[in-house]
Amino acid sequence: MGGAFSISPLLLLVNIMFNLSAFNFIDLFASITLTGLGILLLIGMYYVTKAVLKVFVRYLNYNVRLVKGGMS
């Protein structure tokens, strides 16, 4: 979703190229807002992905220990 928000200015430019009379300033402001949200989402998802990866690796290590020798 963050990636889609980040390319919203390109979609606005394509819209303006094909239909110049449909340009509104609200579209421009919405595009800028969505770009900012997209960048923030991409940054946030980077850290969330790192945290989930750590938890997943710990879970896999737990399963390996459980299969190899039990939990005694």
C-alpha positions as CSV (number, residue, x, y, z in Angstrom):
1,M,0.0,0.0,0.0
2,G,2.9,2.4,0.8
3,G,4.3,1.8,-2.7
4,A,1.0,2.6,-4.3
5,F,0.6,5.8,-2.3
6,S,4.1,6.8,-3.3
7,I,3.4,6.6,-7.0
8,S,0.2,8.7,-6.8
9,P,1.9,11.8,-8.3
10,L,2.7,9.8,-11.4
11,L,-0.9,8.7,-11.7
12,L,-2.0,12.4,-11.3
13,L,0.4,13.4,-14.1
14,V,-1.0,10.6,-16.4
15,N,-4.5,11.8,-15.6
16,I,-3.6,15.4,-16.4
17,M,-2.0,14.4,-19.7
18,F,-5.1,12.6,-20.9
19,N,-7.7,14.9,-19.5
20,L,-6.3,18.4,-18.8
21,S,-9.7,19.9,-18.0
22,A,-10.1,17.5,-15.1
23,F,-7.3,19.1,-13.0
24,N,-8.3,20.2,-9.6
25,F,-6.0,21.5,-6.8
26,I,-7.6,19.0,-4.4
27,D,-6.2,16.2,-6.6
28,L,-2.8,17.8,-6.3
29,F,-3.0,18.1,-2.5
30,A,-4.4,14.6,-2.2
31,S,-1.5,13.3,-4.3
32,I,1.0,15.1,-2.1
33,T,-0.6,13.8,1.1
34,L,-0.8,10.2,-0.2
35,T,2.9,10.4,-1.2
36,G,3.8,11.5,2.3
37,L,1.7,8.7,3.8
38,G,3.3,6.2,1.4
39,I,6.8,7.2,2.4
40,L,5.9,6.9,6.1
41,L,4.3,3.5,5.6
42,L,7.3,2.2,3.7
43,I,9.6,3.3,6.5
44,G,7.4,1.9,9.2
45,M,7.0,-1.4,7.3
46,Y,10.8,-1.7,7.1
47,Y,11.0,-1.8,10.9
48,V,8.0,-4.0,11.3
49,T,9.4,-6.5,8.8
50,K,12.7,-6.6,10.7
51,A,10.9,-7.3,14.0
52,V,8.7,-10.0,12.5
53,L,11.8,-11.6,10.9
54,K,13.5,-11.7,14.4
55,V,10.4,-13.4,15.9
56,F,10.1,-15.8,13.1
57,V,13.8,-16.9,13.4
58,R,13.3,-17.4,17.1
59,Y,10.3,-19.5,16.5
60,L,12.2,-21.6,14.0
61,N,15.0,-22.1,16.4
62,Y,12.5,-23.1,19.1
63,N,11.1,-25.7,16.8
64,V,14.5,-27.1,15.9
65,R,15.4,-27.4,19.6
66,L,12.1,-29.1,20.2
67,V,12.6,-31.7,17.4
68,K,16.3,-32.4,18.2
69,G,16.1,-32.9,21.9
70,G,12.8,-32.1,23.5
71,M,12.3,-29.4,26.1
72,S,13.9,-30.9,29.1
